[in-house]
Amino acid sequence: MWKEQDNKLVREYRFQNFVDAFSFLSQVAELAEIHGHHPTIINTYSYVRLELNTHDAGGVITEKDRSLSVDIDKINIIES
């Protein structure tokens, strides 16, 4: 579930291993390119944290962030 935190949409994931986490991030990268909007990504082994906000709008949450988050939620993932 996405949370609004410090002017960002934030979501954390835990996967079985690094390969699963990286596979998920590859799909996120493709969506980000389609949206022309790129998240902050933190990845350590099986942990992934995504942060979305719009720098051009002063670092706040906009419809661009909400739209990308909805599409990210459509990725079929298996978390640990």
Buried (B, 14 or more C-beta within 10 A) or exposed (E): EBEEEEBBBBBBBEBEEEEBBBBBBEBBEEBBEEBEBBBEEEBEEBBBBBBBBBEEEEEEBBEBBEBBBEBBEEEEBEEE
